[in-house]
Amino acid sequence: MLTLDSLVAFGADIETGLKRCVNKESLYLRLVKMVPSNDGFVKLPQAIANKDYEAGFQAAHGLKGVVANLALEPLYEPIFEITEYLRAGKEMDYQPLLDIIEQKRSELAEICKD
């Protein structure tokens, strides 16, 4: 169940996230609950599989903004990293980062279940 305590256990910086939501816990939790279903989590690996690094960058950059604003640090770190590699158009094996992102997205999705 999604609570502030479950987000702390996940590694979120809830103090920062709440400040960005004018300290409205219900707003913060509602926004966090939407994160796991963000279409960027589908678009990012698809773009990378197609070697469309610009589309991958756009998907990663959008995800980065969402998770940064909500201070979801366990997702932010690997998304930030992949965003910077894609910004540079770097040819590399992105799968390890994609795996971490998916693992953290899945963990958050589990927390967000009712």
ABEGO torsion letter per residue (X at the ends): XBBAAAAAAAGBBAAAAAAAAGGBAAAAAAAAAAAAABAAAAAAAAAAAAGBAAAAAAAAAAAAAAAAAAGBAAAAAAAAAAAAAAAAGBBBBAAAAAAAAAAAAAAAAAAABX
